[in-house]
Each structure stands twice: as C-alpha cells, then as structure tokens.
Amino acid sequence: MIWIPGSDFVMGSDKFYREERPARRETVGGFWIDLNPVTNAEFGNFVAATGYVTASERTPDPAMYPDADPSFLVPGSLVFTKPPGPVDLRDYRAWWAYVPGANWRHPEGPDSTIDDRWDHPVVHVAFEDVMAYADWAGKELPTEAEWEFAARGGLEDATYAWGEEFAPGGQAMANTWQGRFPWENLAGDGYESTSPVGAFPANGYGLRDMIGNVWEWTASAYSLPHAGIGKPSCCQPRPSDDRAANRVVKGGSHLCAPNYCLRYRPAARQSQPLDTSTTHIGFRCVRRAPAPAI
C-alpha cells in the first residue's frame, strides 16, 4: 500500500458530464491505498482462505427479482460482447448480456478462464463481494473523495491523472478503448480487454491503474446533489430512488471510448447497483491508519 497525505483539492469538473459538477474544494485526511486494483491472484487467496462464494456464483433469490425472466435466475453476471457492426448507442443491450456461468473465475462465461490473467484485476465482483474481501484483509473501501484525490496524483484540477494531454508524446497512459465503440476496438494500447496491473505508467503518487482497465467500487452512495438538471449523460444509469442501492464507481475502464463514454478521468463517476457485477468493474482498498514514521 502507498501512503497518501491528506490535503484539500479540487474535486469534480465543470467541463464534462453533469454528474461531475460542480468543481469544488474538498478535504481528505491521510490514508493508505492499495498500489493497484485487487488482482485475480489476490482475490483467489481470499477465496482459498475463506471458502467465499461470490454473488455471481450463487442462484439469485426469486423474491428479490419478482419480474425477472426465470431463465435469468441462474448464477451468472453481465458480460460485454462486441457487436459485429454499428448499433444504436442509446441501447446498451446491444453489447451487454447476462451470461450464465460468468463469474470472476470465468470472465466471459463458463468456457473462459483466468489461467493467463492472475495479474489482471478481478472482475464480476458485486458490492457485497468487495466488502467481504476488504473485511478479510483488514481494510476498507475508499470514499469517492479519497479515491479521486489519490487518482489525481498530486496534480491540481488536471483533466487526466497525468496532465492535460491524453497520450503525451503518443504514449498510451491507460487501458481504454480505441476505435468506434462498441463494435470497433483497434486495441492501439495493446489490450482489447483487461490488462495486467502495472502495464501502464503509475501516477504521481506511484499508484497503478487508477484510470482505465476496470472501474473501481467506492464506499460512497451515489447522488446528484448539485447537478440534477440538464440532459442525462451517456452510459449513465438512472440512480435508484433508494440511495443505499447504488454506489459510486470511479476511474473508467477498457470499455471507455471518446465517442460514447469519456470517463477515463479522475473526476468521472458512475452509479452502480449494489447487486450487479460486470466484466469491467473491480476495486482496491484503503486503510485509515497513522502516517508512516519519518
């Protein structure tokens, strides 16, 4: 873990999506944060030690989903599937599907494995799964403010975690989508799906994969306290009326593309239902412990 000294900073942005507004000064205390997102290997150690079974590996409770098609009430998770050509960007069902048998061990479905992805971020983890891991590890999830402060790497109000230029000198700084989402992935950064943690440069605090690769859960409930008016943003689910039913995820993922979801920025945020796991959401943890001795 890396120690992040507390400070005040500019949180949010007035330049992009409405849910990031307004840019405002926030203050966080010092905290320790994981160097990188929790990997498949690290999550596997947790499962081996505890026998934990993730939400996507359990049969959904029909009482929780009274209107669901019975064929979907089987263990599984949401998987991104690239369509063969252009589709209506207003309908996410053109690229997302509930896949029976998809889980952290089988990211694309029962015939896939993580045998060559132990150093990739774990995915298909719902909120209860990441909380269980954090409790086992003696850690916690970061708040949205802590996460964003850490992602900025000491840069004040910068667009990206590394500055203002997306690819300085032509260098890819994070695992994002190149091409026309969701059907054309040019993989110019070398990866079409998740990437090994640390495959791209660390930010100013030495943290890896804060931007791109996978979205990351935070402990903060999702709301739009200052930005409840205006046109809804792309790829932004409608927040639940029950604030406890959604959490903020941060950082964007390998599926974020300029033509649809320009969210590979520290200020970017999205709402995620607690019971939903996907192929592009992971997490990292924090400890709110004393500062290291000098």
C-alpha positions as a Markdown table, in Angstrom:
| # | Residue | x | y | z |
|---|---|---|---|---|
| 1 | Met | 0.0 | 0.0 | 0.0 |
| 2 | Ile | 1.0 | 3.6 | -0.5 |
| 3 | Trp | 0.6 | 6.4 | 2.0 |
| 4 | Ile | -1.4 | 9.4 | 0.6 |
| 5 | Pro | -1.0 | 12.5 | 2.8 |
| 6 | Gly | -4.3 | 14.3 | 3.4 |
| 7 | Ser | -5.0 | 17.7 | 1.8 |
| 8 | Asp | -7.6 | 19.8 | 0.1 |
| 9 | Phe | -8.1 | 19.6 | -3.6 |
| 10 | Val | -10.5 | 20.4 | -6.5 |
| 11 | Met | -12.9 | 17.6 | -6.8 |
| 12 | Gly | -15.3 | 17.1 | -9.8 |
| 13 | Ser | -15.3 | 19.0 | -13.0 |
| 14 | Asp | -17.4 | 21.6 | -14.8 |
| 15 | Lys | -16.0 | 20.6 | -18.2 |
| 16 | Phe | -17.6 | 17.2 | -18.9 |
| 17 | Tyr | -20.7 | 15.3 | -17.6 |
| 18 | Arg | -23.4 | 16.8 | -15.4 |
| 19 | Glu | -22.9 | 14.3 | -12.6 |
| 20 | Glu | -19.4 | 15.6 | -12.1 |
| 21 | Arg | -20.5 | 19.2 | -11.4 |
| 22 | Pro | -19.7 | 21.4 | -9.7 |
| 23 | Ala | -15.9 | 21.5 | -9.4 |
| 24 | Arg | -15.4 | 22.3 | -5.7 |
| 25 | Arg | -12.8 | 22.1 | -3.0 |
| 26 | Glu | -12.9 | 19.0 | -0.8 |
| 27 | Thr | -10.6 | 17.9 | 2.0 |
| 28 | Val | -9.4 | 14.3 | 2.9 |
| 29 | Gly | -7.3 | 13.0 | 5.7 |
| 30 | Gly | -4.3 | 10.9 | 5.1 |
| 31 | Phe | -4.8 | 7.2 | 4.2 |
| 32 | Trp | -3.1 | 4.1 | 2.8 |
| 33 | Ile | -4.3 | 2.8 | -0.5 |
| 34 | Asp | -3.5 | -0.4 | -2.5 |
| 35 | Leu | -0.9 | 0.1 | -5.1 |
| 36 | Asn | -3.1 | -1.5 | -7.8 |
| 37 | Pro | -6.6 | -3.0 | -8.1 |
| 38 | Val | -7.1 | -6.3 | -6.4 |
| 39 | Thr | -5.9 | -9.0 | -8.8 |
| 40 | Asn | -7.3 | -12.4 | -9.6 |
| 41 | Ala | -4.4 | -13.9 | -7.6 |
| 42 | Glu | -5.1 | -11.8 | -4.5 |
| 43 | Phe | -8.9 | -12.5 | -4.7 |
| 44 | Gly | -8.1 | -16.1 | -5.2 |
| 45 | Asn | -6.1 | -16.1 | -1.9 |
| 46 | Phe | -9.1 | -14.7 | -0.2 |
| 47 | Val | -11.4 | -17.4 | -1.6 |
| 48 | Ala | -9.0 | -20.1 | -0.8 |
| 49 | Ala | -8.7 | -18.9 | 2.8 |
| 50 | Thr | -12.4 | -18.4 | 3.5 |
| 51 | Gly | -14.3 | -20.5 | 1.0 |
| 52 | Tyr | -16.2 | -17.4 | 0.0 |
| 53 | Val | -18.7 | -17.7 | -2.9 |
| 54 | Thr | -19.3 | -14.5 | -4.9 |
| 55 | Ala | -22.8 | -13.2 | -5.7 |
| 56 | Ser | -22.4 | -14.2 | -9.4 |
| 57 | Glu | -21.7 | -17.8 | -8.4 |
| 58 | Arg | -25.0 | -18.1 | -6.4 |
| 59 | Thr | -28.5 | -18.6 | -7.6 |
| 60 | Pro | -30.4 | -15.3 | -7.4 |
| 61 | Asp | -33.3 | -15.1 | -4.9 |
| 62 | Pro | -36.5 | -15.0 | -7.0 |
| 63 | Ala | -38.1 | -12.9 | -4.2 |
| 64 | Met | -35.6 | -10.2 | -4.9 |
| 65 | Tyr | -36.4 | -10.1 | -8.7 |
| 66 | Pro | -40.2 | -10.8 | -8.9 |
| 67 | Asp | -40.4 | -9.5 | -12.5 |
| 68 | Ala | -37.4 | -11.4 | -13.8 |
| 69 | Asp | -37.5 | -13.9 | -16.6 |
| 70 | Pro | -36.9 | -17.3 | -14.8 |
| 71 | Ser | -34.3 | -18.2 | -17.3 |
| 72 | Phe | -32.1 | -15.4 | -15.9 |
| 73 | Leu | -32.5 | -16.7 | -12.3 |
| 74 | Val | -29.3 | -18.7 | -12.5 |
| 75 | Pro | -25.8 | -17.9 | -11.4 |
| 76 | Gly | -24.1 | -15.5 | -13.8 |
| 77 | Ser | -23.0 | -12.0 | -14.5 |
| 78 | Leu | -23.1 | -9.2 | -17.1 |
| 79 | Val | -20.6 | -9.7 | -19.9 |
| 80 | Phe | -19.6 | -7.2 | -22.7 |
| 81 | Thr | -19.9 | -8.7 | -26.2 |
| 82 | Lys | -18.7 | -6.7 | -29.1 |
| 83 | Pro | -21.4 | -6.4 | -31.8 |
| 84 | Pro | -20.4 | -7.1 | -35.4 |
| 85 | Gly | -21.2 | -3.5 | -36.6 |
| 86 | Pro | -22.6 | -0.1 | -35.6 |
| 87 | Val | -25.5 | -0.1 | -33.2 |
| 88 | Asp | -27.8 | 2.4 | -31.5 |
| 89 | Leu | -25.7 | 3.8 | -28.7 |
| 90 | Arg | -28.9 | 4.5 | -26.7 |
| 91 | Asp | -29.5 | 0.8 | -26.1 |
| 92 | Tyr | -26.8 | -0.8 | -24.0 |
| 93 | Arg | -28.4 | -4.2 | -24.6 |
| 94 | Ala | -26.7 | -4.3 | -27.9 |
| 95 | Trp | -23.4 | -5.0 | -26.1 |
| 96 | Trp | -24.3 | -6.2 | -22.6 |
| 97 | Ala | -25.7 | -9.6 | -21.8 |
| 98 | Tyr | -26.4 | -11.6 | -18.7 |
| 99 | Val | -24.3 | -14.7 | -19.2 |
| 100 | Pro | -25.0 | -17.8 | -17.1 |
| 101 | Gly | -21.8 | -19.2 | -15.6 |
| 102 | Ala | -19.9 | -15.9 | -15.9 |
| 103 | Asn | -18.0 | -15.1 | -12.7 |
| 104 | Trp | -14.6 | -14.0 | -11.5 |
| 105 | Arg | -13.0 | -17.3 | -12.5 |
| 106 | His | -14.8 | -17.4 | -15.9 |
| 107 | Pro | -14.9 | -13.7 | -17.1 |
| 108 | Glu | -16.5 | -14.3 | -20.5 |
| 109 | Gly | -18.6 | -17.3 | -19.5 |
| 110 | Pro | -18.1 | -20.9 | -18.4 |
| 111 | Asp | -15.7 | -21.7 | -21.2 |
| 112 | Ser | -13.3 | -18.9 | -20.3 |
| 113 | Thr | -10.6 | -19.0 | -17.6 |
| 114 | Ile | -8.2 | -16.7 | -15.8 |
| 115 | Asp | -5.3 | -19.1 | -16.2 |
| 116 | Asp | -3.3 | -16.4 | -18.0 |
| 117 | Arg | -4.8 | -13.5 | -16.1 |
| 118 | Trp | -3.8 | -13.9 | -12.5 |
| 119 | Asp | -2.2 | -10.5 | -12.6 |
| 120 | His | -5.3 | -8.8 | -14.1 |
| 121 | Pro | -7.8 | -7.0 | -11.9 |
| 122 | Val | -10.5 | -9.3 | -10.5 |
| 123 | Val | -13.9 | -8.6 | -12.1 |
| 124 | His | -17.5 | -9.8 | -11.7 |
| 125 | Val | -17.5 | -8.7 | -8.1 |
| 126 | Ala | -20.6 | -7.2 | -6.6 |
| 127 | Phe | -20.5 | -4.7 | -3.7 |
| 128 | Glu | -21.0 | -7.4 | -1.0 |
| 129 | Asp | -18.1 | -9.4 | -2.5 |
| 130 | Val | -15.7 | -6.4 | -2.3 |
| 131 | Met | -16.8 | -5.6 | 1.2 |
| 132 | Ala | -16.2 | -9.2 | 2.2 |
| 133 | Tyr | -12.7 | -9.1 | 0.8 |
| 134 | Ala | -11.9 | -5.8 | 2.5 |
| 135 | Asp | -13.1 | -7.1 | 5.9 |
| 136 | Trp | -10.9 | -10.2 | 5.5 |
| 137 | Ala | -7.9 | -8.1 | 4.5 |
| 138 | Gly | -8.4 | -5.7 | 7.5 |
| 139 | Lys | -9.1 | -2.9 | 5.1 |
| 140 | Glu | -12.0 | -0.7 | 3.8 |
| 141 | Leu | -13.2 | 0.7 | 0.5 |
| 142 | Pro | -12.2 | 4.3 | -0.2 |
| 143 | Thr | -14.7 | 7.1 | -0.2 |
| 144 | Glu | -15.3 | 8.8 | -3.6 |
| 145 | Ala | -13.3 | 11.8 | -2.4 |
| 146 | Glu | -10.3 | 9.6 | -1.2 |
| 147 | Trp | -10.3 | 7.7 | -4.5 |
| 148 | Glu | -10.4 | 10.8 | -6.6 |
| 149 | Phe | -7.7 | 12.6 | -4.6 |
| 150 | Ala | -5.4 | 9.6 | -4.9 |
| 151 | Ala | -6.1 | 9.3 | -8.6 |
| 152 | Arg | -5.1 | 12.9 | -9.3 |
| 153 | Gly | -1.6 | 12.0 | -8.2 |
| 154 | Gly | -0.9 | 15.5 | -6.8 |
| 155 | Leu | -2.0 | 17.4 | -9.9 |
| 156 | Glu | -4.4 | 20.2 | -9.2 |
| 157 | Asp | -7.6 | 20.1 | -11.3 |
| 158 | Ala | -6.0 | 18.3 | -14.2 |
| 159 | Thr | -8.2 | 16.6 | -16.8 |
| 160 | Tyr | -6.3 | 13.3 | -16.7 |
| 161 | Ala | -4.3 | 11.6 | -13.9 |
| 162 | Trp | -1.2 | 12.5 | -15.8 |
| 163 | Gly | -2.0 | 16.0 | -17.0 |
| 164 | Glu | -3.9 | 17.6 | -19.9 |
| 165 | Glu | -2.8 | 15.6 | -22.9 |
| 166 | Phe | -4.5 | 12.2 | -23.3 |
| 167 | Ala | -1.5 | 10.5 | -24.9 |
| 168 | Pro | 1.6 | 12.6 | -24.3 |
| 169 | Gly | 4.2 | 12.0 | -27.0 |
| 170 | Gly | 1.9 | 9.3 | -28.4 |
| 171 | Gln | 2.3 | 7.1 | -25.3 |
| 172 | Ala | -0.8 | 5.3 | -24.0 |
| 173 | Met | -1.2 | 6.1 | -20.3 |
| 174 | Ala | -4.1 | 3.8 | -19.5 |
| 175 | Asn | -6.1 | 0.9 | -20.9 |
| 176 | Thr | -9.1 | 2.5 | -22.7 |
| 177 | Trp | -11.0 | 1.9 | -25.9 |
| 178 | Gln | -9.6 | 3.0 | -29.3 |
| 179 | Gly | -11.9 | 3.0 | -32.2 |
| 180 | Arg | -15.7 | 3.3 | -32.6 |
| 181 | Phe | -17.5 | 1.9 | -29.5 |
| 182 | Pro | -18.8 | -0.8 | -29.2 |
| 183 | Trp | -18.1 | -2.6 | -32.4 |
| 184 | Glu | -14.6 | -1.5 | -33.4 |
| 185 | Asn | -11.7 | -1.9 | -30.9 |
| 186 | Leu | -8.4 | -1.1 | -32.5 |
| 187 | Ala | -6.5 | -2.1 | -29.3 |
| 188 | Gly | -3.9 | 0.6 | -30.0 |
| 189 | Asp | -2.8 | 0.4 | -26.4 |
| 190 | Gly | -2.1 | -3.3 | -26.7 |
| 191 | Tyr | -5.1 | -4.6 | -25.0 |
| 192 | Glu | -8.7 | -5.4 | -26.1 |
| 193 | Ser | -9.9 | -6.4 | -22.6 |
| 194 | Thr | -8.3 | -6.1 | -19.2 |
| 195 | Ser | -4.6 | -5.7 | -18.8 |
| 196 | Pro | -2.1 | -6.8 | -16.2 |
| 197 | Val | -1.8 | -4.3 | -13.3 |
| 198 | Gly | 1.1 | -2.0 | -13.8 |
| 199 | Ala | 1.1 | -2.3 | -17.6 |
| 200 | Phe | 0.8 | 1.5 | -17.9 |
| 201 | Pro | 2.7 | 4.3 | -16.1 |
| 202 | Ala | 1.9 | 5.0 | -12.5 |
| 203 | Asn | 0.5 | 8.3 | -11.4 |
| 204 | Gly | 2.3 | 11.0 | -9.4 |
| 205 | Tyr | 1.7 | 9.0 | -6.2 |
| 206 | Gly | 3.1 | 5.8 | -7.7 |
| 207 | Leu | -0.4 | 4.2 | -8.0 |
| 208 | Arg | -1.1 | 1.9 | -10.9 |
| 209 | Asp | -4.3 | 1.6 | -13.0 |
| 210 | Met | -6.2 | 4.3 | -11.2 |
| 211 | Ile | -7.5 | 5.2 | -14.7 |
| 212 | Gly | -8.8 | 2.7 | -17.2 |
| 213 | Asn | -8.6 | -1.1 | -17.1 |
| 214 | Val | -11.5 | -1.5 | -14.7 |
| 215 | Trp | -13.9 | 0.8 | -12.9 |
| 216 | Glu | -13.5 | 0.6 | -9.1 |
| 217 | Trp | -16.1 | 0.4 | -6.4 |
| 218 | Thr | -16.1 | 3.1 | -3.7 |
| 219 | Ala | -18.0 | 3.2 | -0.4 |
| 220 | Ser | -19.9 | 6.4 | -1.3 |
| 221 | Ala | -23.6 | 6.3 | -2.1 |
| 222 | Tyr | -24.4 | 7.8 | -5.5 |
| 223 | Ser | -26.4 | 11.0 | -5.7 |
| 224 | Leu | -26.6 | 14.2 | -7.9 |
| 225 | Pro | -26.7 | 16.8 | -5.2 |
| 226 | His | -25.8 | 19.8 | -7.4 |
| 227 | Ala | -26.4 | 18.5 | -10.9 |
| 228 | Gly | -29.9 | 17.3 | -11.0 |
| 229 | Ile | -30.9 | 19.3 | -14.1 |
| 230 | Gly | -29.9 | 19.1 | -17.7 |
| 231 | Lys | -29.7 | 16.4 | -20.3 |
| 232 | Pro | -28.8 | 12.9 | -18.9 |
| 233 | Ser | -25.3 | 11.8 | -19.7 |
| 234 | Cys | -24.3 | 8.9 | -21.9 |
| 235 | Cys | -23.8 | 5.5 | -20.4 |
| 236 | Gln | -25.1 | 6.8 | -17.1 |
| 237 | Pro | -27.8 | 4.6 | -15.4 |
| 238 | Arg | -30.7 | 6.3 | -13.7 |
| 239 | Pro | -29.9 | 6.4 | -10.0 |
| 240 | Ser | -32.2 | 4.4 | -7.8 |
| 241 | Asp | -34.6 | 6.3 | -5.6 |
| 242 | Asp | -33.1 | 4.4 | -2.7 |
| 243 | Arg | -29.6 | 5.9 | -2.3 |
| 244 | Ala | -28.4 | 2.9 | -0.4 |
| 245 | Ala | -29.0 | 0.8 | -3.5 |
| 246 | Asn | -26.2 | 2.5 | -5.6 |
| 247 | Arg | -22.5 | 3.2 | -5.0 |
| 248 | Val | -20.1 | 5.4 | -7.0 |
| 249 | Val | -17.6 | 3.7 | -9.2 |
| 250 | Lys | -14.6 | 5.6 | -10.5 |
| 251 | Gly | -11.8 | 5.6 | -13.0 |
| 252 | Gly | -13.4 | 4.3 | -16.2 |
| 253 | Ser | -12.4 | 1.1 | -17.9 |
| 254 | His | -11.1 | -0.6 | -21.0 |
| 255 | Leu | -14.6 | 0.0 | -22.5 |
| 256 | Cys | -14.5 | 3.8 | -22.2 |
| 257 | Ala | -14.3 | 5.5 | -25.6 |
| 258 | Pro | -14.5 | 9.2 | -26.6 |
| 259 | Asn | -17.5 | 8.6 | -28.9 |
| 260 | Tyr | -19.5 | 7.2 | -26.0 |
| 261 | Cys | -18.1 | 7.3 | -22.5 |
| 262 | Leu | -15.2 | 9.6 | -21.9 |
| 263 | Arg | -14.8 | 8.6 | -18.3 |
| 264 | Tyr | -11.1 | 7.7 | -18.0 |
| 265 | Arg | -10.5 | 10.8 | -15.8 |
| 266 | Pro | -10.3 | 11.3 | -12.0 |
| 267 | Ala | -13.4 | 13.4 | -11.9 |
| 268 | Ala | -15.6 | 10.9 | -13.8 |
| 269 | Arg | -18.1 | 8.9 | -11.8 |
| 270 | Gln | -20.9 | 6.5 | -12.4 |
| 271 | Ser | -23.7 | 4.9 | -10.5 |
| 272 | Gln | -23.6 | 1.1 | -9.9 |
| 273 | Pro | -26.3 | -1.0 | -8.3 |
| 274 | Leu | -25.0 | -3.0 | -5.3 |
| 275 | Asp | -26.2 | -6.4 | -6.6 |
| 276 | Thr | -24.7 | -6.0 | -10.1 |
| 277 | Ser | -21.4 | -7.4 | -11.2 |
| 278 | Thr | -19.8 | -7.0 | -14.6 |
| 279 | Thr | -16.8 | -7.8 | -16.7 |
| 280 | His | -15.3 | -4.3 | -16.3 |
| 281 | Ile | -15.7 | -3.4 | -12.6 |
| 282 | Gly | -13.1 | -4.2 | -9.9 |
| 283 | Phe | -11.8 | -2.5 | -6.7 |
| 284 | Arg | -9.0 | -1.5 | -4.5 |
| 285 | Cys | -8.9 | -0.9 | -0.7 |
| 286 | Val | -7.6 | 1.6 | 1.8 |
| 287 | Arg | -6.5 | 1.7 | 5.4 |
| 288 | Arg | -7.1 | 4.8 | 7.5 |
| 289 | Ala | -4.1 | 4.2 | 9.8 |
| 290 | Pro | -1.5 | 6.6 | 11.2 |
| 291 | Ala | 1.0 | 8.1 | 8.9 |
| 292 | Pro | 4.4 | 6.4 | 8.5 |
| 293 | Ala | 7.1 | 7.4 | 10.9 |
| 294 | Ile | 9.7 | 9.8 | 9.4 |
